[in-house]
Each structure stands twice: as C-alpha cells, then as structure tokens.
Amino acid sequence: METIQADLVVIGGGLAGHRCALEAARAGATVVLLEKMPRVGGSTVMSGGSIAFAGTDLQRSAGIEDSPERLKDDLLNVSGGYADPALIDVVASGQLAEYRFLTSRNIPFGPVQSSSGQSVPRVHSTPSSSLIYCLNTELNTLSNVSVLTDTRAMRLQQQRGRFAAVLADRKGTRIRLEAARGIVLTTGGFSRGLDLLRKFAPDASKALPAGGLGNEGDGLKLACEFGANLLDVGFVKGTFGGYFEAVPGEHYTVLLPIYRGAIAVNTKGQRFVDESKSYKTLGAACLEQDRALAYQIFDAAIMAQSMDTTPSFNFRLAERKGRIVSADSIAQLAAALKLPPEQLQETIAQYNADIAAGGDSRFGRSSLVHTHGTPVPIAAAPYYAYPTTTAINSTYAGVQVAPDMTVINVWGERMEGLYAAGEVTGGFHGEAYMTGSSLLKALVCGAVAARSALSGR
C-alpha cells in the first residue's frame, strides 16, 4: 500500500475544503486535498453562489445598515433556538475577514439582495463555479499542496488516541495518507445518500434529488464509526423554489419570485403557506401538496425585478428557457396551468384585498421575506407562473463540532486530531435556513479548522 505523508489531510473538494487547504498551505503546512469525484467543486458549484456577508462596503454603498451582531441575531432566530451560539459567534465574527479574503482575489459580487431568513438584504452573489476555479487555481500554484481527484476516503485511523491517517481508494488502488497535524472532514451533506435520508428524514427522501452527485454522507459515516455526535438531522428538509422536474445536464437552480411578492398555490389554485418563510419551511409544506407541485404566481411588476446577476431572481432567464407560463389574465393563466379558473381568481382577489387592508387573513404574511419588505398585490398584467417542487439539494446537518471545529463524540468529548467544516457539520442552521449561510459557514469554518489543526488545538 502506497503511503503519503502530510501535515493535513482534507477530505472533500468543495468550498470548505478549498478554504481549509489554502489557509493551511499559506501557513507553510503540507496539505493533501482528497476529492472522490473526477472534478473538484462538490455541491458548491451547483449552488447559486449566494454568501450572507454582513457590514460590507457593498451594503453601505447601497444604504443598507447591517452588522455582525445583526447577522448573529438573524441566524439564531432562523434556527428556532437550536443553533449553537458559540458556532454562530465564530461565523459572525469571522465573516468580514472572509469577505476581504475573496475581494483581495478579485472575486466579483453582484448587487446586494434580500432573501430567506434575512432582516436586511445581505446576499452577495458570485458565480460559484468561478469561485471554486479561482481558489483551485491558487491551490495549484502552491508546491506544498496535492489535490487528488477520483480518490475516496474509506476509513479513518487513530494512533495513541489521536486521528492520524486516512485509508483511501484511488481508482482502485488503496493508499494510506498519514496526517501529522490533523484530518479535516469537508465532505458535504447527504442529499444523495438515500440510505441516510430514509434513516433521518424519510419525508425529504421523497423530494426531487438535486444535490452534488458525491454528497452521499461519507463524512458522517467516517466519523460515526468512532462515535461522533450528530446534530440537526431531525430538521433536514427539502428546498422549495426549483423547477418541478429535473433537467438533464443542468444544475438545479432555485427561483424565488415569492420573495419579491409572488404567492404559491397548489393544484387546486389555493395558497397553502406564508410565502415569506424560509424556503426549507416552504419545501416541507410543498411536499404535503398534491404531487408535491406548486405554482409561484406573480405579475409584470415582479417580473420587472428580474436580476441576471442573482440566479434566484433571474426570472427572465427562466422565461427564455420556457419554464415560466404567462397569460394576459388570471383566468387564461389558470387555463394554461389546468387549474380551476374561478378558484385561482378568488385566491388572488382575496390576497390582494388582504394586502390592501394591511394583513393576510389566511396565513398571516406580513413581509416579502423573513422580516424584510412589504407584501405587494398581484395586479399588473401579464401574469406569470413558475411550476415548482421541493428538491433535496442540501441537508445542513451532521457532526457536532467545537468552536475550533474539532469533532465531538456522543459523550461530549473532543475527537482529537479530527476536524470538520462546511455542510458535513451540524449545530449551525437548526430548524430552518438563511440564504447564503452555507457558503459563509464553509469559508469561515474551513479557515478556522486549518488554523486549529496547525496550532495543535
């Protein structure tokens, strides 16, 4: 068996893995980054590239008042009280440094937008594939980093009570990677791990599979063999907002006119939820509807807010792809969707009347998204509908970690030498999700894990 020695072995080549490897390598450590797929990127390159930074120059120039403290409050609120405040502190206090890390590498961001779970606009969007390409290119310029693709971690090994090696399979050949200073799990979630979904989230297992093809829960299995504790697995939900069927050869993209004022109706033409809630909450509600199918209904005023720099709000692109149905009247729209025309007209008339009166009599919607914005009527022709379902493209649950990213076992003890960062970890999101917090967590915690491992903590 071939043996490779390094200071740090990082398992998983998404954003958390790249950030961890870069931080360690720039500090002089030798690093091996493993990626079981033929290409790096993981679920990061399938995301919309939204990062929830708070207190940036882009926000200030747009007149948006935000701060790390406000970000922390929003994250704790969205979690329903289940997030670990210590982890939230780590991310909130470290996120502006990560913003500077990216801008110093000329990573571009589009105009700041508001989205799920945010009390003020803080979505900073950048093309996710370009983000990974930039970081991977930098890694490849460093002589003390090796990136091994088509290499799957199979088992972890301990030496004198400390995690010290990884057994891996590289294109059918077994190799042993010895890690002098630590092993970091950055393997992503388990949205493609049907066995784990059925175990932890049977309802979510019925959602359209849409996560990274390598997201099978490898990191959880590697750590759980040694007794790692798991958090948030009871909150795994699908994501609302994607097209109602998978499109071969295309990444799953969430489209969210609901957060600009659209409503969501089921196949009966009836609303079924407060549309301002987290799209994880909406995803669970959508799965309860007939065929897990919903239609986001909106008008010309909302369509006019389409933004080509933000995938979740690029309504015009979806229209050009033929995925949005349009009509000059609500009755015609209902006919095109094969919905009951009178019911859809009644639903929208009641919603518009409620908005005009200052309240939502059905579900209590009082904002566009989370606590931001004021609901608007759907009254300007032409009218549009986006057929939507719930997909499982992320899980946001996993191993428990300490604030320094050391993995914690079921007895609350540190698993020395084993760290984790990114979607493989639990304890951060709780019962719902803030847009952009996953990539944010990957950046901050990836860097923290590297620093902790090199310092011996």
C-alpha positions, 0 to 999 in steps of 0.5 A, a space after each residue: 500500500 502506497 503511503 503519503 505523508 502530510 501535515 493535513 489531510 482534507 477530505 472533500 473538494 468543495 468550498 470548505 475544503 478549498 478554504 481549509 487547504 489554502 489557509 493551511 498551505 499559506 501557513 507553510 503546512 503540507 496539505 493533501 486535498 482528497 476529492 472522490 469525484 473526477 472534478 473538484 467543486 462538490 455541491 458548491 458549484 451547483 449552488 447559486 453562489 449566494 454568501 450572507 456577508 454582513 457590514 460590507 462596503 457593498 451594503 453601505 454603498 447601497 444604504 443598507 445598515 447591517 452588522 455582525 451582531 445583526 447577522 448573529 441575531 438573524 441566524 439564531 432566530 432562523 434556527 428556532 433556538 437550536 443553533 449553537 451560539 458559540 458556532 454562530 459567534 465564530 461565523 459572525 465574527 469571522 465573516 468580514 475577514 472572509 469577505 476581504 479574503 475573496 475581494 483581495 482575489 478579485 472575486 466579483 459580487 453582484 448587487 446586494 439582495 434580500 432573501 430567506 431568513 434575512 432582516 436586511 438584504 445581505 446576499 452577495 452573489 458570485 458565480 460559484 463555479 468561478 469561485 471554486 476555479 479561482 481558489 483551485 487555481 491558487 491551490 495549484 500554484 502552491 508546491 506544498 499542496 496535492 489535490 487528488 481527484 477520483 480518490 475516496 476516503 474509506 476509513 479513518 485511523 487513530 494512533 495513541 488516541 489521536 486521528 492520524 491517517 486516512 485509508 483511501 481508494 484511488 481508482 482502485 488502488 488503496 493508499 494510506 495518507 498519514 496526517 501529522 497535524 490533523 484530518 479535516 472532514 469537508 465532505 458535504 451533506 447527504 442529499 444523495 445518500 438515500 440510505 441516510 435520508 430514509 434513516 433521518 428524514 424519510 419525508 425529504 427522501 421523497 423530494 426531487 434529488 438535486 444535490 452534488 452527485 458525491 454528497 452521499 454522507 461519507 463524512 458522517 459515516 467516517 466519523 460515526 464509526 468512532 462515535 461522533 455526535 450528530 446534530 440537526 438531522 431531525 430538521 433536514 428538509 427539502 428546498 422549495 423554489 426549483 423547477 418541478 422536474 429535473 433537467 438533464 445536464 443542468 444544475 438545479 437552480 432555485 427561483 424565488 419570485 415569492 420573495 419579491 411578492 409572488 404567492 404559491 398555490 397548489 393544484 387546486 389554485 389555493 395558497 397553502 403557506 406564508 410565502 415569506 418563510 424560509 424556503 426549507 419551511 416552504 419545501 416541507 409544506 410543498 411536499 404535503 401538496 398534491 404531487 408535491 407541485 406548486 405554482 409561484 404566481 406573480 405579475 409584470 411588476 415582479 417580473 420587472 425585478 428580474 436580476 441576471 446577476 442573482 440566479 434566484 431572481 433571474 426570472 427572465 432567464 427562466 422565461 427564455 428557457 420556457 419554464 415560466 407560463 404567462 397569460 394576459 389574465 388570471 383566468 387564461 393563466 389558470 387555463 394554461 396551468 389546468 387549474 380551476 379558473 374561478 378558484 385561482 381568481 378568488 385566491 388572488 382577489 382575496 390576497 390582494 384585498 388582504 394586502 390592501 387592508 394591511 394583513 393576510 387573513 389566511 396565513 398571516 404574511 406580513 413581509 416579502 421575506 423573513 422580516 424584510 419588505 412589504 407584501 405587494 398585490 398581484 395586479 399588473 398584467 401579464 401574469 406569470 407562473 413558475 411550476 415548482 417542487 421541493 428538491 433535496 439539494 442540501 441537508 445542513 446537518 451532521 457532526 457536532 463540532 467545537 468552536 475550533 471545529 474539532 469533532 465531538 463524540 456522543 459523550 461530549 468529548 473532543 475527537 482529537 486530531 479530527 476536524 470538520 467544516 462546511 455542510 458535513 457539520 451540524 449545530 449551525 442552521 437548526 430548524 430552518 435556513 438563511 440564504 447564503 449561510 452555507 457558503 459563509 459557514 464553509 469559508 469561515 469554518 474551513 479557515 478556522 479548522 486549518 488554523 486549529 489543526 496547525 496550532 495543535 488545538 
